[in-house]
Amino acid sequence: MLACIPAARAAGEVTSADLQATARSLGFLENLRRDGPLVIGIVYAPSGADARTAAGQAAERLASIPGPNGSTLRTIVIAADGLDQTSERLDAIFLMPGASTGGTPLSGVVRRRRLLSISTDPACIDQQCCVLMVCTGSGVEIVLQTALADVVGARFSTVFMMMVKRQ
């Protein structure tokens, strides 16, 4: 598994460093929209205690981070069980800790809607519902699930591909 699993993961916390790494990772996506703000859905497990509040806080912090190439990030908080019904255009989704194991089959939604999905939760790799798993601690570790990236059409730069672990 991952060498870098900080204590924050156990508590389900998403740190500012996690969100910075997420925003930077988007800059390596070759087929990312370049004509306006990037819309990021912050997806949470509706059954989790205080999950919506934590998602709202993460959304506020992520929206304050500059996006790639001077773009802005616009965030939308979405319950996992409502992701498939949202009509909002999404450039990517950020899965809050616990969202992938909250009873909603996110893997199928990610594939069907061809969503670039990012999380800090190692369970998202096991559940095959995140393209990128970002882990910050003493450094930054990123795991790319290559098969899912292919399915959703996410193409990353060669430099990025050399820096990440692949699964």
N, C-alpha and C positions, 0 to 999 in steps of 0.2 A: 504494500500500500504506500502511502505517502510518508516521507520522512518528516514533513513539517505539518504537524497537527497541533496548533497552539491550544492552550486552555480555553480560549474564547470559543472554539468550535464546540466544546462540551456544553457550554452555556448557551449556544445558539446565537451568539453575538456576531454581528457583522461590523467589522472595524472600518475606520476611515482608510486604512492602508489597503484593505480588501477592495473597497470601492475605487480607490485610485488605480489599483492594478487592473480592475475590471475596465475602467475607462481607457487606460493605456492599451489594453489588449484589443479593444475595438479599433484602434488606429492601425492595427496590422491586418485588418480584414480588407482584402482587395476588392470585394464586391459590396462594400458599404455605401449607402446613399451619401451623396456629397452636396445635396441641394436644399439644405435646411436643417432644422433641429433633428436630432436622433431621438426617437421615441423608445423608451425602455420601460417595459412592464415589470413591476416589482411584484412577484408572485409569492403568496404566502399560503400556508395550510390553514383553512378556516377553522379547524378544530383546535388549533394550538392556542394555549393561554397567552394573551397579549400579542399574538402573532400579527394582527392588523396594525397595532401600535408600533411594533418593531419594524414592520414593513414601511409604515409611513415615515418613520425616522430615517430609515435607510434611503427612502426615496428623496427626502429633503436633502440629505448629505450628497447623494449621487448627483442630483440636479445642480448642486453648487460647484461641482467639479467641471472644469473645461473639458469639452469633448475633443476628439481627434480633429486635427487640422483646423482648429479655431471654431469648431461647431459647438452648439449648445446641446445639453442633454435635457430632454423633457421626460419626466417619469409619471407613470400611472400605477397606482396600487390596485392589484387584481387578486381576488381569491382564486386558489388553484381550481376550484370547481366551476369557476366562471370564465376561465381562460378561453375555452373553446367557443364560448358564446360572444365574447367581446368583438365588436365590429371595428374597434380602434386599429389603425395601422401600427404595427409594432416592428421596429428594426431589430430588437433583441429583447430577451427577457432575462431577468435576474431572479433565480430561485432562492428564496430565503431558506435558511436551515429548517429542515422538516417538511418543506413543501413537496419534495419528491416521495416522501413516505407517508403523506397525510391521507391516503386513501383514494386520491384522484390519480388516474392513470395518465400522468403527464407525458410519458414517452410517446404515446400515440398522438397526442395533441401537438407536440413539438415536431414530429415527423409530418403529420398531415398539413400543418400550417407553415412548415419549413422555417421554423424559428431558431435563430441563433440563441442558445440557452447557456447561461453562465451561472455558476454557483460557487459558494465556499464550502458547501456540504459534501463530504466524501460519499455520502449515500447516493448522490445524484449520478455518480459514475456507476455504482452498482446497479442502480435502477435504469441506467441507460437513457437518462432524460436530460443530460447536459453535455453540450459540446465542449465547454471549457470548465474545468474545476480550478479555481484560483485559491491558493493557500499562501497567506503571508505570515510571517513570524520573524525569524532572524534574517530572512530574505524572502524572495517571491518564488513560489513553485507553481507552475501551470501544467495541468494535464489536459491534453487534447484527445478526445475520443474521436479517432479518425473516421470510423464507419459512420457515426452519426453526423459528423461534419459533412461527409459526402452526401448523405441523404438530404440534409437541409440546404445544401449548396453553399456552404461556408468555405471560402477560399482565402487562406492566409498567406502572407508574404513569406518568401524563402527564409529571410532572417528570423522571423517569428518561429517558423517550423524548426529551425536549428536550436532554438532556446527552450522549447517545451518538451515535456515528456509525452510520449504517445501511448495510447492504449487502444 
